[in-house]
Amino acid sequence: MTYLNLSSSERLKIQSLGDLKKAGYTSRSIKQELRDNLIEKIKNKESVFPGIWGYEETVIPDVERAILSMHNINFLGLRGQAKTRIARMMINLLDEYIPYVKGSELHDDPLQPLSRFAKDTLAESGDQTSIAWLHRDERYTEKLATPDVSVADLIGDVDPIKAAMLKLPYSDERVIHYGLIPRSHRGIFVINELPDLQARIQVALFNILQEGDIQIRGFKLRLPLDIQFVFTANPEDYTNRGSIVTPLKDRIESQIVTHYPKTLETGRKITEQEAIVKKGQGEVVVVNDLIKTLIEQIAFEARDSEYVDSKSGVSARLTISAYETLLSTAERRTLINGEESTHVRISDLYGVVASICGKVELVYEGEVEGPVIVAQNLIGKAIRTQFLNFFPDPEKSKKSKINPYAKVIEWFGAGNEMEMIGDMTDREYAARLGSIDGLDDFVDMLSAYGNKAEKLFMMEFALHGMAEFSLIGKQSLDQGMKFQDLVSSMFSGPDDEDFDFDEDDDDSKLF
């Protein structure tokens, strides 16, 4: 019998072991419970892990196979790959409520008591033993593995205060203070970053996983604990901070490898789902699809960058933080200028540098360049990559009889410059872009847009893209960017920080 659909009134009627037996209750292990409920969800075509994108054909089938096999699970993957989220969502496969012996700290099954308290209570009261109900949310325990975690934290220890109060010797089982794992009996227990756990602590898990035995200061205890174990680990940890000892890894039946989003569309779904749009921001800031794609492209460029440590990974939290900062950058501009609303700009991307710097682990070459320069470089590469989806390849255009970029290049070649300050009003922004000879016609001819604000966005996008392909020069300013003739920019004496060392070019180019 399962109590998944019992109403509150029906549960209130079952207050003793006798009532429970009359209702037809039979015990089952948590792994059997997870398996049975997963089978029902699959048969009913229900989503088991809603909101987990990009794993539909890879990770989720592996998780379902592990649950059907009643295995303990280790999620192996880089940071920000939803390992812990999947573990937390497994509680949705548990029955909504399960009965336990009232007052038992291990939430003992009334038909299969485990603790001394539950056994003594059942022996004394029989069918009159009081029953309580445990909700699925209370059956999940999570512990972050750190070097200071002890056996007492996880397994338990002798409690001298309890021994004194009960006037019992230390050899009595009742003086034990149980740790997190025994208290997770009939639940899901998650250890995050397993390699960070000291090897001697990992050894203490051997028999728990295999036999249900625990050892506490010489006590010979056999507690057949009923636990679904889930572990998470980062492959980097195996060399940098620790390792999973081989005998323990051998006892974890299923190891599931996670991964980052494989497409920009999947990344966008995750970012839009997780990013927190503050109250009022959605009405003030208009965001188009291209800027969302550019945010995701930054993460893809970071994962392939020679300056970023690929073993550390680039978390999905980068794009989430960057998107939130992008909105705030545009919102701040409206507050400064007293405007009611604004459309995002390409220059707003440079406002998210702070969100990128803390999310990437740099190799030596990246440290030499500095996190800010690397972040700006990643933004530039994202613009460069997406530019080719909207405009002709500048390299090929140079060889064609009619170069669509020629008029804009000539305007800058005539000695004209354009400063794009981040906090310009919308009116000034439009005026400056409109003053560039040929840019308006270029965008009309080669790109699609829905309204005037989107056209201005594409005009700025074209400007930044041309700079990334070295058709014009771009120089960083404290408050924005300055565009000018490429040759002039090379002799304008910028600081070292103004250079973008692009791996695709033989020579350095200016931002």
QUICORQUI-V846708 format. One record per residue. N is the residue number from 1. PHI is phi in whole degrees, 0 to 359 (* if undefined). D_LAST is the distance of its C-alpha to the last C-alpha in whole Angstrom. Layout:
n-><N;N>
phi-><PHI;PHI>
d_last-><D_LAST;D_LAST>
This chain:
n-><1;2;3;4;5;6;7;8;9;10;11;12;13;14;15;16;17;18;19;20;21;22;23;24;25;26;27;28;29;30;31;32;33;34;35;36;37;38;39;40;41;42;43;44;45;46;47;48;49;50;51;52;53;54;55;56;57;58;59;60;61;62;63;64;65;66;67;68;69;70;71;72;73;74;75;76;77;78;79;80;81;82;83;84;85;86;87;88;89;90;91;92;93;94;95;96;97;98;99;100;101;102;103;104;105;106;107;108;109;110;111;112;113;114;115;116;117;118;119;120;121;122;123;124;125;126;127;128;129;130;131;132;133;134;135;136;137;138;139;140;141;142;143;144;145;146;147;148;149;150;151;152;153;154;155;156;157;158;159;160;161;162;163;164;165;166;167;168;169;170;171;172;173;174;175;176;177;178;179;180;181;182;183;184;185;186;187;188;189;190;191;192;193;194;195;196;197;198;199;200;201;202;203;204;205;206;207;208;209;210;211;212;213;214;215;216;217;218;219;220;221;222;223;224;225;226;227;228;229;230;231;232;233;234;235;236;237;238;239;240;241;242;243;244;245;246;247;248;249;250;251;252;253;254;255;256;257;258;259;260;261;262;263;264;265;266;267;268;269;270;271;272;273;274;275;276;277;278;279;280;281;282;283;284;285;286;287;288;289;290;291;292;293;294;295;296;297;298;299;300;301;302;303;304;305;306;307;308;309;310;311;312;313;314;315;316;317;318;319;320;321;322;323;324;325;326;327;328;329;330;331;332;333;334;335;336;337;338;339;340;341;342;343;344;345;346;347;348;349;350;351;352;353;354;355;356;357;358;359;360;361;362;363;364;365;366;367;368;369;370;371;372;373;374;375;376;377;378;379;380;381;382;383;384;385;386;387;388;389;390;391;392;393;394;395;396;397;398;399;400;401;402;403;404;405;406;407;408;409;410;411;412;413;414;415;416;417;418;419;420;421;422;423;424;425;426;427;428;429;430;431;432;433;434;435;436;437;438;439;440;441;442;443;444;445;446;447;448;449;450;451;452;453;454;455;456;457;458;459;460;461;462;463;464;465;466;467;468;469;470;471;472;473;474;475;476;477;478;479;480;481;482;483;484;485;486;487;488;489;490;491;492;493;494;495;496;497;498;499;500;501;502;503;504;505;506;507;508;509;510;511>
phi-><*;248;254;299;253;291;282;300;293;291;292;297;286;257;241;220;298;297;299;295;294;297;285;87;292;230;281;209;287;295;291;291;298;299;296;298;289;294;302;296;294;295;298;274;60;272;286;277;232;296;86;263;258;90;252;301;252;237;288;301;302;295;296;296;295;294;293;296;277;60;260;285;232;238;270;248;183;288;297;73;246;65;296;292;298;298;300;294;284;294;295;290;266;270;299;298;222;230;275;211;292;301;94;278;286;260;52;299;294;302;267;222;296;243;276;297;301;293;296;294;296;293;294;279;255;58;291;272;302;290;244;237;240;247;281;303;295;272;254;237;232;230;227;276;287;227;301;268;293;248;298;298;298;273;261;140;200;286;256;296;293;295;297;291;292;272;55;242;286;296;280;274;302;287;267;280;260;286;275;296;292;301;288;267;308;72;220;259;242;244;246;273;57;308;298;287;285;303;303;292;284;298;299;293;273;309;290;296;291;268;240;85;274;227;236;230;44;90;293;260;244;235;244;289;297;251;224;266;272;228;240;233;208;255;305;299;298;297;246;271;233;167;204;272;297;303;298;289;300;293;272;267;293;236;249;248;269;263;204;279;306;269;228;296;297;295;299;296;301;295;297;295;287;266;294;263;273;293;303;94;296;298;276;274;251;264;245;260;293;295;293;295;294;297;301;292;297;302;296;297;294;296;291;256;286;288;270;254;289;293;290;281;86;235;294;297;294;298;292;295;296;295;295;297;291;301;298;291;297;291;297;300;297;294;293;295;268;66;263;278;203;204;256;299;236;299;296;295;299;285;281;263;305;297;284;277;304;277;251;237;262;268;278;303;298;291;295;296;293;101;298;293;297;297;298;296;297;295;297;299;293;297;297;300;295;285;303;289;278;235;228;296;296;302;295;286;296;298;267;276;293;247;266;295;269;301;295;293;297;297;297;288;295;280;99;283;230;218;265;256;278;299;258;297;292;298;293;292;302;294;295;292;294;291;279;279;298;93;292;300;293;300;291;302;281;243;224;253;207;263;207;298;297;291;296;299;299;292;296;293;301;298;296;295;296;297;293;294;265;60;276;225;265;223;230;286;243;299;249;167;228;238;257;201;298;300;294;296;293;290;248;273;70;289;289;303;291;273;264;248;274;270;293;274;250;287;247;289;229;277;289>
d_last-><68;64;64;60;62;64;65;65;69;69;68;70;73;72;73;75;75;78;76;73;75;77;74;74;71;70;67;64;62;58;57;60;59;55;56;59;56;54;56;57;53;53;56;55;52;50;47;47;43;42;38;37;35;34;37;40;41;40;40;43;45;45;46;49;50;50;52;54;55;55;53;51;47;44;41;39;35;32;31;30;32;35;38;39;39;41;44;44;45;48;50;50;52;55;58;57;60;62;65;66;69;68;67;66;63;62;63;66;67;70;72;70;70;68;68;71;71;71;74;76;75;76;79;81;80;80;79;79;76;73;70;67;64;60;57;54;52;54;54;50;49;46;46;42;43;43;44;47;48;52;55;56;53;53;57;59;61;65;65;67;68;69;71;73;73;74;76;75;75;72;73;73;70;70;69;66;62;60;57;54;55;59;58;56;59;59;55;52;50;46;45;41;40;43;42;41;45;47;49;52;52;51;54;56;54;56;59;58;56;59;62;62;63;62;63;63;65;67;68;69;68;67;65;64;61;60;56;53;51;47;45;41;39;35;36;33;36;39;37;35;38;41;43;45;48;50;53;51;49;52;53;51;52;48;45;42;39;36;33;29;29;29;28;25;28;30;27;27;31;30;28;29;33;32;29;31;31;32;35;34;30;31;33;30;27;27;25;24;25;21;20;22;21;18;19;21;19;16;20;20;17;18;21;20;18;19;17;20;23;25;28;27;26;24;26;26;26;22;22;25;24;20;22;24;22;20;23;24;20;22;25;24;23;26;28;26;27;30;30;32;29;26;24;21;17;14;12;15;14;12;15;16;14;18;20;18;18;22;22;21;23;20;22;22;19;17;19;18;14;15;15;13;10;12;12;9;8;12;11;8;11;14;12;12;16;17;16;19;21;21;20;21;20;17;19;22;22;21;25;26;29;27;23;22;19;20;21;18;16;19;19;16;17;20;18;17;14;14;13;13;15;15;19;20;23;24;25;22;20;22;23;19;18;22;21;19;22;22;20;23;25;22;22;26;27;24;24;27;27;29;29;27;25;24;23;21;19;19;18;15;14;15;12;9;11;11;8;8;11;10;12;10;7;5;5;6;10;13;14;11;8;9;9;11;12;11;13;13;10;11;14;12;13;10;11;11;9;6;6;6;9;10;14;15;13;15;13;10;7;4;0>
